[in-house]
């Protein structure tokens, strides 16, 4: 089984540490990399892809530094960047064949692989249509297909569902889940629901640092006893939002029902609630000064 290991990995730009001392080991499965915009997620992914070189620390694959592996590592790697570039006048099939040629995949093998991937991402019916006619979801699925050319064992996906409607996001998640058995998949996002149902492990990143890592069950246990539900009068709701991190607010006949993430009980009538991954995210990324 493939192992990707990061040891004290940092990236420094002048006085700014975009990534600061990341330590983790990754094997087959889906890793949800969660963090707010500017947390350093894209910089970290670009180092894992070998596009950027770490200022400090090292990244190894099967015990060898990736920068020394050269083409061998690139053959293992598939990358879907946040801003996926493509040629709008190309058809989906022509585009994938072109990329296969750039990767030096033999023509006969490439043709067979392209057909297989188009079917996998549900674009087989539109393979001869120009990409400029595709919806955002279709373009992202084409992006997955290009990342899988060459049977990539390491798949890096940076904000893959940005701009997609709920139906396309669900379709996308299902494809990723099906691919995860024999691959390391790192899915970077700030949309919690994208990883809640498919990630084997969650990596929480803030200000360039890895705050916490574990499976979803472990993450939920970290905030158990810190999630509360209570009902308040409508005129009180705004003051509670100002003081506490409110993960959900719903108007009911009895008043405004609040779901609050807090180390302390927000009011005597509040009752503990079972946490979910959104509560975990809010707990770690809540505004400074809130309880």
N, C-alpha and C positions, 0 to 999 in steps of 0.2 A: 504493500500500500504506500502510495506517495506521501511524503511529508514535506511541508513547506514551513520553514522556521525563521522567525524574526528575533534577532538578539540585539537589544538596546538600540534600535533603529531610530535615528533622528535626522531631520532635515532643517538646516539653518539658512535663513536668508538675512544677512546682515545681523541685526540685533533680534530678529524675530525667529523663534523656534516653531516652525509650521508643524513639525512632528517631533515629539519629545520622548525618546527612550521607550519605544514600543517593544514589548516582549510577548511573543505568543507562538504556539505551534499549531499548524493546521493540517488535517488529514481529510479523507473523503467526507463530503457532506456540504450542507449549505450554511454559510456564516453570514449573519445579518450584521452589517457594520452600520450602526446607528449613531447619528450625531447631527447637531444643528449645522446650517450652512456656515462655512468658515472653520469647522472643527479640525480640518486637516485630512479629511477622508480621501479627497481626490489626490492630494500629494502622496499619501501613503500608498494608494493603489498604483500610482505612476511609478513609485519606487519598486513595488512588487513586480510590475511589468518590465522593469529595466529601462524605462524611458528617462527617469531621473536616477541619479546615483545618491545613495545615502551619504550625508555628511559624517555621520558616526554610526557605528554598529555594522551588522551584516545580515544579509538575507541569504539563506541556503535552501537548496532543494536536494533532498537525499544526501545531505551532509556536504554538498559542494556549493560554494558561493555562486550565485546566479550569473554574476558578471564574468565569471571564468568559464561558464558553460556555453556561452555564445549561442549558436544556432540550435544546439541541442535543447536549451531551455526555451527558446522561441517556438520550437515545434510543440512543446507541451502547453503553450500559453494561448488562450483566446481572450480577446479584450473588446468590450463594448463600452467606449467612452461616453461621457455625458452628452457631448455634441458629436453625434455619429455622422461622419462625412460620407457622401455617396455621389454618384453621377446621375442626376435626375433624368437624363435622356436614355440611360441604360435600362434594359429590362432587368427584372430580378435575376433571371437565369444568366444573362450575359454578365451582370455585375459579379455574381459569385464565381463564374468561370474565369473572369479576369483576375479576381483575387486569388483563385486557386493557382493560376499561372504564376503570379507573383511569388507564391509560396512554393513554387517548383513542384507542385503535385502533378504527376503524369496525366496526360490528357484523358485517357480512357478512365482512369481512376477518378479524376476530377469530375467528369460528366456523371458518373454513377453516384458519387458523393453529393453533388449538387442536387440531383433529383431526390435523393434520400432526405437531405436537409430541408428542401422546399416542402416536402410532405410533412416532415416533423413539425415545422412552424406554421403549417396550414396556409402556405402560399402557392401550392402546386397549381391551383386553378388560375392563378394570375401571374404565373411565372414569365409570360411573354408580354406583359403590360409594362409600360415605362414607370419607373419608380416615382416620377413626379406626380403620378395619379394616385399614389398610395396615401392612405390615412396615416396619422402618427403612429397608431398601433401596428400597422403593417410594416412601417419602416423600422420600428423597434424589433419586430420579429425577424425581419431581414438582418438586422444587426446581430441577433443571436445566431442566425445561420452562418454569417461570415466569421463569427468568433469560434464556431465549431469546425470550421474547415481544418482538416488535418487531425481530427479526433483529439482536440485539446483536452488535457486532463486537469488543467487549471483554468477556470473561467472567471474573469473579472468583469463585473457589471456595475457601472457607475451611474447611479440615479436612473435605472432602466425604465421606470414607469412614469417619469416626469411627463406631465401633459396628457396622459392616457385617461380615457373614460373608465368607469368601474368595470364594465364588461371586458375591456381589453386588459386591464390590470389583472383580473382573475385568470384570463386565458394565459397571460404572461407567466403568472405564478405557477400555474399548472405545468407549463412547459419546463420551467426551471426545476420544479420538484421531480419531474420524470427524469431529468438529466443527472440528478445528484448522486446516484448510487456509486458511480465509479469516477467521480470528479471532485476536486476541491472547487467550490463555487463561493465567491465572495460577492455579496450583493450589498452595495453601499446605498443608503437612502436616509431621508429624514421622515419618510412615511411609514409609520409603525406597522400598519396593517399589511404592508408588502412582505414583511418577514415573519409576522406573528404565526402564520399557519404553516410555513414551510421551512423555517430556519432550524437547524439542529443546535446551533449555538448563536448567542448574541454577543457582539462586541460593542461596548458603549464608549464613544470617543468624544472628548471635550477639550478644547484649547490645545490640540495636538497630543493629548495624553489618552491612554487607554484607562478609563475609570473602572470598568468592571467587565468581566467575561464569564460566560457560563451558559448552560442550557436554559430554556425559558422557565422551567420549574425553579431552578436556582435563583434566577433573576427575580421571580415573583416573591420568593421567600425573603429577599432582601428588603422588600417594602411591606411585608405583611405586618399589620398592626399600625400602619401609617396611612391607611386609606379609610376615609370616613364618609358616611352619607347622613344628611340632615335636611330638614325642611324649614325654611325661614320665610318671613313675610317679604313680599316683593320689594318693599322699601329698604330692607336690610341686605338684599342680595349684593348690591354694588359694594358695600363696605366689606363684606366677606371676600369678594373677588379681589379687592385691593390688598387685603391682609394675607390671604391664603392662596395657594395654587389650586385652582378649581379646574378639574379635568372634564366636568360635565355639568350643565345647568339645564334644568327642564321645568317648565311651568306646569303645575298641576292644580286641581281644584283646592287642594289643601295649602297651596303656597308654592314657593320656588324650591325644587329639590336640587340640592347641591351635592356633588361628589368632590371631596377635598382630599388632596395629598398633603399630609402634615405630620411632623414628628409628635405634635401634641393634639389632644382632642380639641376640636375647634369650638365646641359648645356642649353643655351638659347633655343635651338631647341627641347628640350625634352617636351613631352606632358604627362599629367596624364593618368594613366591606371587603369582599375578596378582591385582591388586586388583579389587574390585567397589565399587559405590556405597555399600554399607554400611560398607566400610572407610574410604572418604572421609569419610563422616559421623562415624564414630568417631574418626578422626584429628583432625578439627576440634573435636569436642565431647567429647573425652576428659576425664577428671577431672584436675584440677590436681595436679601432682606425679608423674604416671605418665610413664614414659619414652616 
